[in-house]
Amino acid sequence: MSRLWITGYRSYELGIFKDDEPKRKVIDYVLTNELTQAIMDGTDWIISGGQLGVEQWALEAAERLKPKYPNEFQTAMMLPFAEFGSNWNEANQLKLHKLSGMVDFSASVSKRPYESPQQLRNYQEFMLTHTDQVIMIYDLDNAGKSQYDFDKIKRFAESHPYPYRLITFDDLQSAADEYQENLNNGSQDD
């Protein structure tokens, strides 16, 4: 079994506030390509969290791939604690609830509501010990909340066979150029 964790920036860290923004389309393009390759390489589980941004977008992209690869992988949304997202606005809570109903498995690492940062550290440890690799949309020159995950992943990989792949802003720019070229050539769906 091969389990892939996907994480990265929150939507606001990327300046993305609407689903139809061009930057979001490029990230969807990147995630779809990365997930397609991972599935073709034998990934059985695509696992992410519920944060607004890369985590939710990755699970949405995975769900869109299921018709093309109907029996080849499953999706899981793992949340760090109970009642995760309950302080979000109604629209964002609805997105989280809808997505948790679409994935094959959803659960909280801690059964208690947020009490301390230790729950977040426990979540990181859980994700590292229950996945085999990670893809992260994260640029070392542009720290954000994902810095905590990256630091933990890097330390874990120093003493475990745990490959990680960073998709940087340069990678996203290259993907944007490719996406635009495909649009210009009429080979992109949207």
Contacts in CASP RR format, 6 or more apart in sequence:
PFRMAT RR
TARGET T0000
AUTHOR 0000-0000-0000
METHOD contacts of the structure
MODEL  1
MSRLWITGYRSYELGIFKDDEPKRKVIDYVLTNELTQAIMDGTDWIISGG
QLGVEQWALEAAERLKPKYPNEFQTAMMLPFAEFGSNWNEANQLKLHKLS
GMVDFSASVSKRPYESPQQLRNYQEFMLTHTDQVIMIYDLDNAGKSQYDF
DKIKRFAESHPYPYRLITFDDLQSAADEYQENLNNGSQDD
1 44 0 8 1.000
1 45 0 8 1.000
1 132 0 8 1.000
2 41 0 8 1.000
2 42 0 8 1.000
2 43 0 8 1.000
2 44 0 8 1.000
2 45 0 8 1.000
2 132 0 8 1.000
2 133 0 8 1.000
3 43 0 8 1.000
3 44 0 8 1.000
3 45 0 8 1.000
3 47 0 8 1.000
3 130 0 8 1.000
3 131 0 8 1.000
3 132 0 8 1.000
3 133 0 8 1.000
4 38 0 8 1.000
4 43 0 8 1.000
4 45 0 8 1.000
4 46 0 8 1.000
4 47 0 8 1.000
4 131 0 8 1.000
4 132 0 8 1.000
4 133 0 8 1.000
4 134 0 8 1.000
4 135 0 8 1.000
5 47 0 8 1.000
5 48 0 8 1.000
5 127 0 8 1.000
5 128 0 8 1.000
5 131 0 8 1.000
5 133 0 8 1.000
5 134 0 8 1.000
5 135 0 8 1.000
6 31 0 8 1.000
6 34 0 8 1.000
6 35 0 8 1.000
6 46 0 8 1.000
6 47 0 8 1.000
6 48 0 8 1.000
6 54 0 8 1.000
6 55 0 8 1.000
6 58 0 8 1.000
6 59 0 8 1.000
6 134 0 8 1.000
6 135 0 8 1.000
6 136 0 8 1.000
7 48 0 8 1.000
7 49 0 8 1.000
7 51 0 8 1.000
7 54 0 8 1.000
7 55 0 8 1.000
7 58 0 8 1.000
7 127 0 8 1.000
7 134 0 8 1.000
7 136 0 8 1.000
7 137 0 8 1.000
7 138 0 8 1.000
7 146 0 8 1.000
7 149 0 8 1.000
8 51 0 8 1.000
8 53 0 8 1.000
8 54 0 8 1.000
8 55 0 8 1.000
8 136 0 8 1.000
8 137 0 8 1.000
8 138 0 8 1.000
8 146 0 8 1.000
8 149 0 8 1.000
9 53 0 8 1.000
9 54 0 8 1.000
9 137 0 8 1.000
9 138 0 8 1.000
9 144 0 8 1.000
9 145 0 8 1.000
9 146 0 8 1.000
10 51 0 8 1.000
10 52 0 8 1.000
10 53 0 8 1.000
10 54 0 8 1.000
10 145 0 8 1.000
10 146 0 8 1.000
11 17 0 8 1.000
11 52 0 8 1.000
11 53 0 8 1.000
12 52 0 8 1.000
13 144 0 8 1.000
13 145 0 8 1.000
13 146 0 8 1.000
14 23 0 8 1.000
14 27 0 8 1.000
14 53 0 8 1.000
15 23 0 8 1.000
16 23 0 8 1.000
16 24 0 8 1.000
16 27 0 8 1.000
16 53 0 8 1.000
18 24 0 8 1.000
22 176 0 8 1.000
23 176 0 8 1.000
24 57 0 8 1.000
25 179 0 8 1.000
25 190 0 8 1.000
26 172 0 8 1.000
26 175 0 8 1.000
26 176 0 8 1.000
26 179 0 8 1.000
27 54 0 8 1.000
27 57 0 8 1.000
27 137 0 8 1.000
27 172 0 8 1.000
28 57 0 8 1.000
28 60 0 8 1.000
28 61 0 8 1.000
29 175 0 8 1.000
29 178 0 8 1.000
29 179 0 8 1.000
29 188 0 8 1.000
30 137 0 8 1.000
30 167 0 8 1.000
30 171 0 8 1.000
30 172 0 8 1.000
30 175 0 8 1.000
31 54 0 8 1.000
31 57 0 8 1.000
31 58 0 8 1.000
31 61 0 8 1.000
31 137 0 8 1.000
32 61 0 8 1.000
32 64 0 8 1.000
32 65 0 8 1.000
33 175 0 8 1.000
34 135 0 8 1.000
34 167 0 8 1.000
35 43 0 8 1.000
35 46 0 8 1.000
35 58 0 8 1.000
35 61 0 8 1.000
35 62 0 8 1.000
35 65 0 8 1.000
36 65 0 8 1.000
38 46 0 8 1.000
38 135 0 8 1.000
39 46 0 8 1.000
39 65 0 8 1.000
39 69 0 8 1.000
39 72 0 8 1.000
39 73 0 8 1.000
42 72 0 8 1.000
42 73 0 8 1.000
43 73 0 8 1.000
44 72 0 8 1.000
44 73 0 8 1.000
44 74 0 8 1.000
45 73 0 8 1.000
45 74 0 8 1.000
45 75 0 8 1.000
45 76 0 8 1.000
45 131 0 8 1.000
46 58 0 8 1.000
46 59 0 8 1.000
46 62 0 8 1.000
46 73 0 8 1.000
46 74 0 8 1.000
46 75 0 8 1.000
46 76 0 8 1.000
47 75 0 8 1.000
47 76 0 8 1.000
47 77 0 8 1.000
47 78 0 8 1.000
47 127 0 8 1.000
47 130 0 8 1.000
47 131 0 8 1.000
48 54 0 8 1.000
48 55 0 8 1.000
48 56 0 8 1.000
48 58 0 8 1.000
48 59 0 8 1.000
48 76 0 8 1.000
48 77 0 8 1.000
48 78 0 8 1.000
49 55 0 8 1.000
49 56 0 8 1.000
49 59 0 8 1.000
49 77 0 8 1.000
49 78 0 8 1.000
49 79 0 8 1.000
49 80 0 8 1.000
50 56 0 8 1.000
50 59 0 8 1.000
50 77 0 8 1.000
50 79 0 8 1.000
50 84 0 8 1.000
50 96 0 8 1.000
50 99 0 8 1.000
52 88 0 8 1.000
52 92 0 8 1.000
52 95 0 8 1.000
52 96 0 8 1.000
54 136 0 8 1.000
54 137 0 8 1.000
56 95 0 8 1.000
56 96 0 8 1.000
56 99 0 8 1.000
59 75 0 8 1.000
59 77 0 8 1.000
59 99 0 8 1.000
59 102 0 8 1.000
59 103 0 8 1.000
60 99 0 8 1.000
62 73 0 8 1.000
62 75 0 8 1.000
63 75 0 8 1.000
63 102 0 8 1.000
63 103 0 8 1.000
65 73 0 8 1.000
66 73 0 8 1.000
66 75 0 8 1.000
74 104 0 8 1.000
74 105 0 8 1.000
75 102 0 8 1.000
75 103 0 8 1.000
75 104 0 8 1.000
75 105 0 8 1.000
76 103 0 8 1.000
76 104 0 8 1.000
76 105 0 8 1.000
76 106 0 8 1.000
76 107 0 8 1.000
77 99 0 8 1.000
77 100 0 8 1.000
77 103 0 8 1.000
77 105 0 8 1.000
77 106 0 8 1.000
78 106 0 8 1.000
78 107 0 8 1.000
78 108 0 8 1.000
78 109 0 8 1.000
78 123 0 8 1.000
78 126 0 8 1.000
78 127 0 8 1.000
78 130 0 8 1.000
79 106 0 8 1.000
79 107 0 8 1.000
79 108 0 8 1.000
79 109 0 8 1.000
79 123 0 8 1.000
80 108 0 8 1.000
80 109 0 8 1.000
80 110 0 8 1.000
80 114 0 8 1.000
80 119 0 8 1.000
80 120 0 8 1.000
80 122 0 8 1.000
80 123 0 8 1.000
81 108 0 8 1.000
81 109 0 8 1.000
81 110 0 8 1.000
81 112 0 8 1.000
81 113 0 8 1.000
81 114 0 8 1.000
81 115 0 8 1.000
81 119 0 8 1.000
81 123 0 8 1.000
82 108 0 8 1.000
82 110 0 8 1.000
82 111 0 8 1.000
82 112 0 8 1.000
82 113 0 8 1.000
83 113 0 8 1.000
83 114 0 8 1.000
84 96 0 8 1.000
84 108 0 8 1.000
84 114 0 8 1.000
85 92 0 8 1.000
85 93 0 8 1.000
85 96 0 8 1.000
86 93 0 8 1.000
86 113 0 8 1.000
88 96 0 8 1.000
100 106 0 8 1.000
109 119 0 8 1.000
109 122 0 8 1.000
109 123 0 8 1.000
109 126 0 8 1.000
110 119 0 8 1.000
110 122 0 8 1.000
110 123 0 8 1.000
112 119 0 8 1.000
120 148 0 8 1.000
121 152 0 8 1.000
124 148 0 8 1.000
124 149 0 8 1.000
124 152 0 8 1.000
125 152 0 8 1.000
127 134 0 8 1.000
128 152 0 8 1.000
128 153 0 8 1.000
128 156 0 8 1.000
128 160 0 8 1.000
128 162 0 8 1.000
132 162 0 8 1.000
133 162 0 8 1.000
133 163 0 8 1.000
133 164 0 8 1.000
133 165 0 8 1.000
134 153 0 8 1.000
134 162 0 8 1.000
134 163 0 8 1.000
134 164 0 8 1.000
134 165 0 8 1.000
135 164 0 8 1.000
135 165 0 8 1.000
135 167 0 8 1.000
136 146 0 8 1.000
136 149 0 8 1.000
136 150 0 8 1.000
136 153 0 8 1.000
136 164 0 8 1.000
136 165 0 8 1.000
136 166 0 8 1.000
136 167 0 8 1.000
137 166 0 8 1.000
137 167 0 8 1.000
137 172 0 8 1.000
138 146 0 8 1.000
138 147 0 8 1.000
138 149 0 8 1.000
138 150 0 8 1.000
138 166 0 8 1.000
138 167 0 8 1.000
138 168 0 8 1.000
139 166 0 8 1.000
139 168 0 8 1.000
139 169 0 8 1.000
139 170 0 8 1.000
140 150 0 8 1.000
140 166 0 8 1.000
140 168 0 8 1.000
141 169 0 8 1.000
142 169 0 8 1.000
150 166 0 8 1.000
153 162 0 8 1.000
153 164 0 8 1.000
154 164 0 8 1.000
156 162 0 8 1.000
157 163 0 8 1.000
157 164 0 8 1.000
179 188 0 8 1.000
182 188 0 8 1.000
END
